[in-house]
Amino acid sequence: MLHLIAMAAAAVSAASAIQAAPAPDLTEVTWVATPTGQDIANVYPPTAVQNGKSGAVLLECKVAAEGDLKACAVQIEDPVGLEFGMAALELAPLFKMSANAPDGSAVAGRTIRIPIMFSIVSSGDR
């Protein structure tokens, strides 16, 4: 039996491989809350589970005044067609950052990119 292990990367991607989109405003933040592995397992696409597929998504979001994310959009979804992007969008409300970046600047109204990894491993891999 497979166990779902899903990990959300709290680090922000520099996204240097994405040439078409401008760089995010925020490249370093202090996370107050992020989705748990169970949160990610709860939204893991059923078709991907049935096929033993892992996936990755890069979300781009605006930051609200209280550090919540809003207006999130999927920038990268791999593989396409297994609904990992939709699952990542369901996780967006679970992310919250400090109202100020580590440099002391306000985060409200700025843009951030968040990589989210979805992984399935067998119980023997734990």
N, C-alpha and C positions, 0 to 999 in steps of 0.2 A: 504494500500500500504506500502511496506517495504522501508525504507530508508537505504542506505548503510552507515555504519559507520565503518571505518577501521582505525586501529591504528597501527602504527609502533613503536615498543619499541626501543628507541635509546640506552637503556642500553645494555651492552654486557652480554650475558649469561655466567655464570661460567661453565655451562654445566657439572656439577659434575655427572649427571646421565649418561653421555655418557662415558663409560669406554673404548671403542675400539679406540677412537680418542685421540691424544695427546692434552693437554691443549693449547688454543690459546696463541700466543705471547702477544697479547694486551687484557687487561681486563678492561682498562679504557681509554677513548678517549674524545676529545672535538669535537663534531659534528659541522660542519659548515653548512651542509645542510642534510636534511632527507626528505623522501617522505611525502607529505601531505595526509590527509585523502582522498582528491579528487584523488590524484595520485593512491592511493591504490584502491579506488572505480573503477577507470578506467580500472584496470587490474584484478578486481575480477572475478574469473571464472564464466561464465554464468550458467553452470550446477549447481554450488554451490548456486548461487543466486536463481535459479528456485526451488531448493530443500530447501532453507532456511538454508543452512549449513555454519557454521563458520569453520575456520581452523587456523593452526599455522605452521610456517616453521622456521627452523634454518638454516641460510646460513653460510657457511664458505668461507671467501674471503682472498685474498692477497691484501695488500695495495700498491698502486702505489706511486711514488715520490710526487705527488701533493695532496695526500690524497684521491684519487679516489679508488674505489674498482675494482679489476680485478680477473680473474680466480675463480669466485664464483661457489660454488657447494652446492646443497641441502644436508644437513646432516640429517635433520629430516623433515618429512612432515606428518601432521595429520589433517584430514584423508587422506589416500593415495587414489589416483585415481580420485580426483576432480580437479587436475591441480593447486593446491595452490603453489606447488614448482615452476612451470613455471611462475606463476604470480610474485612470490617473485624474481625470476631471472630478470624479466623485471624491477623491482624496483631498483636493485643493482646500476645502473648508477646514480641514484638520491641521493645516499649517498655520502657524502664527509666529511672528517675529517681534523682537523688541521694537519699540517705537523709534529707536535711534540705532543707526549703524554703529559699528565699533569705532568709527572715526568721529562719532558724536553728531553726525548730520541726521536729519529726519528722514524716515523711510517712506512716509506717506506720499502717494502719487508717483512713486518711482517704479521702475520695471525690474523684475528678477526672473531668472531662468532656473528651474528646478528639475534636475534629473531624477527619475524614479525608476528603479529596477524591480522587475518581477521575476522571481526565480522559483523553480520547482526542483527539489532534490529528494532523493529517496531517503528513507529513515536511516539507512546505513551511512549516509553522508553527513549526519549531524555531528 
